[in-house]
Amino acid sequence: MTAIAGTAAPIKTTQLGTTFVARLDGIDARQLRPGDKEAVVAALDRYGVVVMPGQSLDPIEQIYFSENFGPLERSSEGIPSLDQFKRTERLEDPRLSEITNLTEEKHVMATGDARRLYQYANRLWHTDSTFRPIRARYTYLRANQVPSEGGETEFADMVAAYEALPASLKHRLAGLQGVHTLNSAMDMLGATRADSGGFRTSYPDQVRPIVDVHPNTGRRVLCVPSHCSHIEGLPIPEGRSLLFHLRELATQREFVYRHAWTAGDMVIWDNRSTLHRAVYWEDNNAGRQMVRTLTQDVPEAR
Ligand SMILES: O=C(O)CCC(=O)C(=O)O
C-alpha cells in the first residue's frame, strides 16, 4: 500500500491485480480536492484500472466528476438504433449510458429485447469506442445494482501482454494497422435487425495501430479488441486469425483481473492500455444496473 502526498488527506493506493489495477481510497468523486484528479490520472497511467469503492453519487454528479478529465462522449451518436432507444430511457442525457438488463419499471427485460444485445456485445473482449472517429480514453462505470452471482467485469493488461510476446511476433506486428467497426462484434453475435439501421453504425471503418504507444507513459500497448475486424493490407482470413491469436495470448489468466462488484463501486479504466468484458450472469432472472460515462480521447484533454 502506498500513499500519494499533496492532498489534504492521503490517498491510499492498493494494487489488486498481479501486474495492474489499483484500489484508491480517500477520494470522494462528488468533491474533488486539489491534486485528486492528478492522483487518479497518475494511478490510471501506472495501473490501467482504478477501483473507487463507496461512491454515492447520482448520474448527474457522475457527469460532473467525469468532465474533470475531458469532454464526454455522447454514446448513442452514430448508432441509429441506440439513439432510438435512448429517447425512451430513464437516463436521457446523451453523456450517460445505462448498462442494464432492467426495464424502466425495474423488471428484467424480455428475452430478445433489442436493448439487451448491446449488453451481450459487452461480453466480448473490447475497449470502448475504437469504432468511432474519436475513441474513448477513460470509462467510468458505477454499480447501482449487482446480481448475487456472476456479472463481474474482467480487465486484461495490454502493456504486460505486449511485453510478453515473443520477439518474432513483436517484429511481425510492427507497423500493422487494425480496421475497427462495431459491425464486427454485432455480426459475431448475430445481432441483426431490419429496422432503424439494425445494429450498424453510421461511422466509416476506423484504422488504428495494432501496437500503439501510450502517450503518457511511452509504453507499447496491444490494441486487439473484438471491434477490430481485420488487418489492413492482409487477406481477411490471415489478418483475422492473427487477431484471434493475439487476443487469446493477451487475455490469458496471468494478464486478467476480475472485479466482483459491490453497489457503490466506481471503476475507471484507461481504454488505451486495457481490454475488458462483462462476465456471464443469469440475466433472465437477476437484475444488474450500472451507469457509465466516457471521456473522449481528444489531444487537448491530455
Ligand atoms: O457491464 C460490464 O461489466 C462492462 C461494461 C462494458 O463493457 C462497457 O461499458 O463497455
The ligand as an SDF file (V2000), in Angstrom:
LIG
                    3D

 10  9  0  0  0  0  0  0  0  0999 V2000
  -21.0700   -4.4500  -17.9330 O   0  0  0  0  0  0  0  0  0  0  0  0
  -19.8600   -4.5890  -17.7860 C   0  0  0  0  0  0  0  0  0  0  0  0
  -19.3670   -5.2580  -16.8630 O   0  0  0  0  0  0  0  0  0  0  0  0
  -18.9010   -3.9960  -18.7500 C   0  0  0  0  0  0  0  0  0  0  0  0
  -19.4890   -2.8510  -19.4960 C   0  0  0  0  0  0  0  0  0  0  0  0
  -18.7720   -2.6280  -20.7740 C   0  0  0  0  0  0  0  0  0  0  0  0
  -18.2030   -3.4920  -21.3600 O   0  0  0  0  0  0  0  0  0  0  0  0
  -18.7770   -1.2970  -21.3590 C   0  0  0  0  0  0  0  0  0  0  0  0
  -19.4230   -0.3990  -20.8090 O   0  0  0  0  0  0  0  0  0  0  0  0
  -18.0960   -1.1030  -22.3750 O   0  0  0  0  0  0  0  0  0  0  0  0
  1  2  2  0
  2  3  1  0
  2  4  1  0
  4  5  1  0
  5  6  1  0
  6  7  2  0
  6  8  1  0
  8  9  2  0
  8 10  1  0
M  END
$$$$
